[in-house]
Every structure is written in C-alpha cells, then in structure tokens.
Amino acid sequence: MKLLEERIIKDGVVKEGNVLKVDSFLNHQMDVNLFHEMGLEWKRLFADKKINKILTIEASGIGIACVAAECFNVPVVFAKKAQSINLDGEMYTSKVESFTKKKVYDIIVSKKFLTPDDHILIIDDFLANGCAVNGLIDLINAAGATVEGVGIAIEKGFQPGGKLIREKGIRLESLAIVESMDASNGTIVFREQ
C-alpha cells in the first residue's frame, strides 16, 4: 500500500536491533484517516471471505482493528495480556513472546467471544517473528473457529514471521513489507508487491 509506505518513509525511524519506530502515526499517536484507508484496503483484499469478527491483541493492534472493523461492519475482539477481575467464565489462553518487550505473555480471550461459528480476520500492527499472530491462531483453533486470514500493517520481511504464517497455508495480507532497513543511515527498502 503506497500510502502506508510513504508515511513510513516520511515519519518512521529505524533504530538498532531491527526496530522500526512508527509511534507518531501507528502505535502511540494514531492517524485514524490512515487507519481508515488501511481498513478499506483489507476489506478489498478479503472481499471473498465471509468475515464476521476481527481478532487482535492488546494494545497496539486495537486502534487499527477497530477502524478496520468499521469497514467490515463486524465486532472486534482483543486478546488481553493480563487476567483482570472483569474477565469471568471460561477462557482460551496461549503464550506469546513480544519482539519489542522481550517478554512472554499469556494472552486471554473469553470463550463467549470466540465460537465455532466465527470466521475471523486477525489484524495487527507489526509482524516480525510471528509470535503474536501464532498465539491468536492458537486461540481461534481452540475455539473451533475459522481463520479467514491475517491483515498486517507492517511486516518485517527479513524476519521469519511472514514465511511461517504463509507456510501454514494461511492467507496473509501485509500492507507494507519492509525488505531491509539500516539504522546507521535510516534507510528502509520495501518489497515489491
């Protein structure tokens, strides 16, 4: 998606350790108009799927998923990273390692929000090693629901996550795939799509 690539070039910052900082428009301050264009693009890309729910993981994926859900006219469910008193009843759980935080989380979704009748599109901001997406897939599979696909804003194509998801036979539509980036000079190269 050219619009997203242009925004990454304009406002993204490449940091040591394969970190792409896009907090000015994607995952801290959010450009809702950009999110709307992204949602419309995923709606176009997944037009052949009968999606009735979008699933993401807290926290950075929630804003993008909510705006995308408006385009699909479906609800959003987000996996929580911590148990709270508001979570009651039976839960689906999976373990996820965060690339940026270097921490393992138990992600949790109430069983009442994922059912065998659901056709789910996973939406998230980044795909690096694929841990978050694989954790969400585990939750969907535990519920007996159907994974209709995965929509990612920015995929780090030089890390294994995208390859692992695609090798599972899951349709993955990343709006921008970073082929390489260099913190020493701030350059970002995108994969042609």
N, C-alpha and C positions, 0 to 999 in steps of 0.2 A: 504494500500500500504506500504509494509515493508520498502522500500527505504525512504519514507517520514517519517515514524515513527522513523526510525533510526536517521535521520537527526534532528528531533525534540528532541530526547533524547540527542544527541551529542551537539547541539548548541542552543536549546531552553532554556529559563529562565522563571521559574514560579515566578510570583510576586503576592503580596497581591491583593485581590479584584478579584480573578479569571482571572487574566491577564496572558496570555502566550506570552512572548516576543520572536518573531522569526525574528527580523529585520535583522539579519546577513545573511539570505538566502531567505526570503519570501516577506517581505513587506517594506523594505527600501533598503538594498542591495539585489539584486536578483540573484539567481543561475539559469541561463537560461537553463542549462543542466537538472537540476532537473525539471524545468517547462516543458521541452520537454517530459520527462518521464511521468509527470502528464498528459499532453495533450494526449499522446498515450494511457494512461490508460482510460481516459474519452472517447476517440474515441472507444476503445474496449467495454466499458460499455454501450455506447449509439449507438452501431453499428446498432441496429434495428430501430433507429429513423431517420427520414428524416430532419435533421437539416440544415437550410440554413443561420442561423445567431446566433451569440453569443452575449448575453447582460450581462453587468456587471455595476458596479457603481464605480465612481472615489473615491479614487485614487488607493488604494492597489490592487484592482482586475484587473486593466488594464493590467499589465505585464503578469499575469497568463493567462488572457483571450486571449491576443494576441498570445501567444505561442500555446495555445490550438487551437485557430482558424486556425493556420497553419496546425495542424494535421487534422482538419476537412475541410480545404480549403474553409473557409467561412469568411465573414467580421465580425468585432466586432463593436458593438455599446456600448458606455458607457453613463450611466445617469450622468448628471452633477449636482453638488450640489449648483450651483450658476448661476444666469442669467448673460449673458455677451452680449456685442454688436455683437458677432459672431453668437448668436442664433437669428434666424429670422423665421417668419412664425408661424404656429400653433404648440403648444407643448402639450405633455402629461405630467402631473405632479402628484406626490404623495408625501406624507410626510413620512420621515424615521428618526428614532432616532438612533444615533450612540452609541453603547455599550461603546466604549473606550473614546469617547469625551463627552458623556452625553449631546448631543446637538441634536435638531431636525432640519432636513434639508428638504427643498423642492427639490426633485430630478426632473430633467427635461430631456426629450428626444423629439427631433423634430419629428413631425408626419411624415415627409418624410422618416424617417429611421425605422419606425415600421409600418407594413401594415398587413391587414388581411391575406395575403398570406404567412406571415412569420411563420416558425417553429423554435422556439427559445430554445436554451440551455442557462440557466443562469449559469455563472461561478463567483465564488468569493473566497477570501482567507479564511475567517472565517465565521462560523455560530454559533451564541450564542443564542440570543433571537429571531432571525428570522426577525427582522425589515427590514433590507436591502433587503432580498430576497422577503419578502411580498410586499415591495414597488415596486420592479421590476415586480413582478407578477401583481400588480395593473396596471402598465404601459402596460404590454403585453395584459391584458384583455381589457383595454380601447381601444387598437388598434384593437381588434378583432383577434389578432394573437393567435397562439397555443404555450402553454408552453410544450415543449417536455421533460423537466427535469431540474434538478439543479445539478451542479457539484461543490462541496466544497472541498477546500484543507484540512482544519482542522475544524472539528465540535466539539464543546464542548457538549458532550453527556449528561452532567449533567445539562445543561440549556435547556429551553423548545423549542428552535427554530426548531430543527430537528423533534421533535414529532409533532409540529404544521404543518410543511410543509407536512410531511407524512400523517397526518390526513386529509389533503385537497385532498389526492389521487394523489399527485404529486410525481413523481419518483425522489428520492434524492440519489445521489451517493457521499458520502464523502470519501476521500482517507485516512484520519486518523480521528478516533473518539476518543477523549480524554474522558475517563470514569470518571477519577478523577485526581486532581493534588493538591499538597501540597506545599505552598510557604515556610513553615518552614524548610523543608528538600529537596525541589526541585524535589520531585518525581512526575512522570507522569505515569498514568496507561491507557492503550488503550483498547477499546472494541474489542473483537474478531470479525472479520468479515468473 
